[in-house]
Amino acid sequence: MLPDLLLPMRYPANRIRAILVLAALMLSVAPAAAQVTSQVASQVNWRMTTEYPENNISGIGLATFASRVSDRTHGFVTVTNAFDNQLKINSGEMPRAALDGRIAGGDAFAGALSGLDPVLGLSTLPFLVQSVDLARATNLRARPLYEKALAARGLKLLYVTIWPATGLWSEQSLDGADDLPKLNLRTYDANSTEVMRAAGANAQFLPMDAALAGLREHRLNAFLTSGDGGAGRKLWDFLPHFTAINYAMPISIAFVRSDAFAELSEPMQREVLAAAAETEQSQLALLSHRTIENYARMRDNGVHIAEPAPASLVTELRKAATGAITAWETRAGAEATAIVEWARQQ
């Protein structure tokens, strides 16, 4: 078209007409081009992370959320995930990393966040919940407290993932309470460290990377974690025994920086929250058969599973848990303590 329009400009009589046609053409194209540029410029990408592998329940949650967000916002909001601590940001460090702008958010093991607010350690209280249904109901009651604790630190809760029950991975079989002092044990938060030390074990709260290093260097001979956490890390290479003590059903919490969420339009915020709710339901559905799948995979890799756990072992751990729970209730306050009391009565 342009050569045809420029041809008349060789003749003075037609120059003005050609210029006007060219101007009209450019004006008709400009709004559409500006709209496309605006849409591209305003698209949002969130970088999110987890310290767990992609096939772990935490990793599955982030992958699901990324897919749901992209679908619901038609690609306006996308999520780029980093799994297996690729960014060298463990769960306890994620809130600071988000506020510093290194990530938009992530999926963090809640026990590691209890230093921000004791209520975030509620799900790791020992022997409080022993079923998926009670774990779901307890966390539903606690959710407003989780949201408040995160919001006070500039973070927006997206969804909660309930993990399979925590057990003890060990180098040797655990036949009773007398075996606890033999353990150089990795624990996953301050609560579990206190309980295991009270029971006689040499316990250390370590992020996963540091714990795996300790295992490879033979400084550790036991792990407190779920079958899910252990299977994802192939703990059977070092720890071929799993004792199903049903210590807790902890959660991980997916969050994003509050200002990153606030920058979205209200329609986009609604779609992101809908994607988060769908992810939470998907994670809950996954949990219903996750333990069976984990146990099958563990047995296929030579793990000896002790279920039920030796009675004297569980009795000693329950006795050791009393002081840790009492101390937590003092720190956490009346609202959180009321939820714990409700769970005990179920």
N, C-alpha and C positions, 0 to 999 in steps of 0.2 A: 504493500500500500504506500509506503513512504516514497519510493522512487516515482510512483505515479503522481503523488502530490507535489514533489519537488520539481517535476518537469515543467509545470506551468510557470514556475518562478523565474524561468529564463525570460519571460515576457512581462514587461512592466505592468501591463493591464491586468494580469492575473495574480500578481504577487500578494496583494492584500487579501484576496479571496483564499489563496493557499495557506497564508499565515493563519487566517481565522479557522480554517478547517483543521490545521495542525493543532492549534490551541484547544479546540473543542475535543479532539481526540485525546490529547494528553490529560485534560481535565476529567474525561470520562474514565480513564484508566487509574488515575491517582487515588481515588477513594478506596477502590478494591485493593490496590497495592498497599496502601496505608493500613487497611484492616488486617491483611495477612501479616504485615510486619508487626503490628501491635499484638496479634495473637501469639506469634512466635516469641516475642520479647516477654510476654507476660506468663508464659508457661512456667511451671514450678517443678523443680526436681529436688527431692529430699534424699540426702545420703544418710542411711541408717545402718546400724551395726549390731552384731551379737558376738559374744566370745565363744559361741557354740557352733558346731558344724551345720551344714545345710540340711543334713538328714536327721538332726536332733529336733525335738519338738519346738524349741525356740526358733531354730532356723526355718522350719516348716511354716511357722507363724508369720515370720517376716516375708517369706516368699509369697504366701497366700495374700497377705495385706497388700503387697506391691501389685499383684495381679488384680485384686478387687478395686484398688484405688484407680489404676489405669483404666479399667473397664468402666467404672462408674463416672469418671470425669472425662471420658473419651480422650485420654492422653494429656489432659490439661495439667494434672498432677501425676508425676511419676516418682518412683522410689528406686534408688540405686542401693543395693544391699552389699554389705561386706560381712562375710561369714568367718567363723573359726578364728576370731580375734585377728583378722587380717590387718586391722588398723592399729593393733597393739593398744586397744582401749578396753580394759576389763569392765565388768558390770558396775563396780563401785566408782569408776572414773567417768562413766558415761554422762551423768548430769553436768559435770564441769566441762567435759568436751563439747556438749551441746551448747552450753552458754558461751563458750569460747568461740563457737562457730566452726569447730572442726567437723562436726556432724550436725544434722538436723535433729536426730534422735536415735533411738535404738530399742532393743529388747534386752532388759537387764534382769538378772536374777534378784528377786526382791530382798532376800536376806542380806545381800551385799549393800543394799541401799538403806539399811536400818540405821546407819550413822546419820542420815539426813533427818529421819524421824523414826522413833521406835515402832510406830504403827506399821511401818513397811516390813517389819520382821514378824508380823502376826502369823503369817502362813508357815513359818519355820518353827513355831512353838512345838515342843515335842509331845507326841501322842495326843494332840488335841483333836484332830480329825482322822478317821480311819476309813472313810468311804468317799467316793466321788460326789455323791449327792450332798453330803455334809460339807465337803470342801467348797462346792459350788455355792451353797446357801450361806456359808460363813463369809466367803469373799464378796458375795453380793451385799451383805450387810456392811462389810468393811469398805466397800468401794468408795463411798463419799469421803471417808477419812483418807484413803489413798489419794484421791483426786485433790483434796485440800492440801495434803503434805507436798505433793508435787507442784501444785499451783503456787504455793508460797515460795517456791524456788524457780519460778519461771518456766515450768514444764507442764505440758498438757497430756493427761493420760489418754491413750487410745484404746488399748484392750489388755485383758489379763489372760495369761495362759496358766492353767493348773497342770502341774507335773505329776507323773506317776510317783507312787510312794517311795520314799527314801529308804535305802538299805545300806548294809555294810559290805563293801568289797574288801577282800583280804587275801593275803598270800597263803595263809593256812586256814583250815576250817576253824570255826568258832564253836566250841562245844558247851560253853557256859560262861558265867560271869568271871571265872578265874582267868579267862583268856584276854580280858580287856586291858590289863596292865602291860601286855605284850605288844600292844598296838602303837606304832608311830603313825598317827592318823591325820589325814587331811579332813578338816571340817569346812563347812561352807558359809558360816557366819558367826557372829559373836555368841549367839544363843547356843548353837551346837557345840562350839568350843568349850563353853562353860560346862555344859552337860557332860561331855565326854571326859573332861578333866576330872569332874566330880566323881565319875564312875571309875577312874583309875587309869585311863588311857593318856598317852602323851599326844595331845591334840594341838593342831595348828590350823588357824583360819588362813587359807591360801587361795588366791585367784587360780583359775584352772591352769594357766600356762606355768606358773611357779610350781603348782602341785605336780604336774606331769614331769617337770624337770627333776623334782625330788624323788619321784617314782623311778625314773630312769637311772638316777644316781644312787638308788637303793637307800635313800634317807627316809623313805616312807614305805610302810608295808600294808597300808590300809587306806581306804577312801570312804567317806560318807557321801553318797550320792545315789541317785535313782538308777534303775536298770537302764533308763533312757540315756542319762548322762554318761554312764559307764560304757554302754554299747556304742554310743556315738564316738567315744574316744578309744575304743578297743582296749579297755582296761584288762581284758582277759589275757593280754600278752604278759602281764605282770601279776595280776590278782585273779586267780582262777576260782575263787570262792565268793559267793554272794549270799548273805544272810538277810532274809526278808524281815527286818525288825519293824517295818511300817512306822518309822520314826516320825514322818510328817509328809504332807502333800503340799510342797511349797509352790509358789507361783513365780513367774517372771512377768514383768510389766513393760509393755511397749508404750513409748511416749515420744513426743516431739516438742521442740521448743515452742513456748506459748506464742511468741511474736511471729514465728513462722506460720503457725496456724491462723493467727489473727489477720495476717496479710491476705488471706484468701477471702474471696467474696462469700457472702452468706450461703448462696446455693452450693458453692464448692465445699464449704465447711460441712454442710449437711451430707454431701456425698462422701466425704472423707470419713465422717463419723459412722455413716451407714456401712462403709467398707470395713471399718474397724469392728463394728458389731457383728458383721457376717464372719469376720476372721475369728472372733471370740467363739462364736457358735461352732465354727468348723474345728477349732482346737478342742473344744469340749467333746465333739463327736469323735475326734481322733483319740482322745484319752480313753474312751470306753473300751477300746481293744488294744491300746498301746502296750500295756503290761504283758498281755499274752504274746504279742509279737516280739517284744524285747526278750522275754524268757526263752522263746523258741530260738531266737538268734544267739542268745548267750549259750544255750545248751549245745547248739551246733558248733560253737567255738570252744567247747570243752569246759564251760563254767559249771561248777557244782552249786546248785541252788538249794539252800536250806530253808524250807517253808513247811510248817511254821518254824520260827526261830526258837532256839532252846529257851525254856521258860525262865531259868535262872538269869540268863543274859538280859532278857526283856525286863524282868523284875528289878534288876540292878539299875538299868538305864532309867526306868520310870522313877525309881527312888532318887536318882541323881538329878532328875529333871525338875524336881520341886522347887529348889532354890532359884533356878534360872527363870522359871515362870513367874515366881513371886517378884523377883527383881524387875522383870520386864513390865509387869503390871504397874509397878510403882512409877516407872519412867513413862509409860504409854498414856496414862490418864484414864479417867472414868469411862469415856465413850468406848475406847478400845477394850477396856477390862470388861465392860458389860457384854460385848460381843463374845469374848472368850467364855464368860460365864454361861451365856446362852448355848454356845457350842458344847460345853461340858454336859449340859442337861439333855441333850438330844439323844 
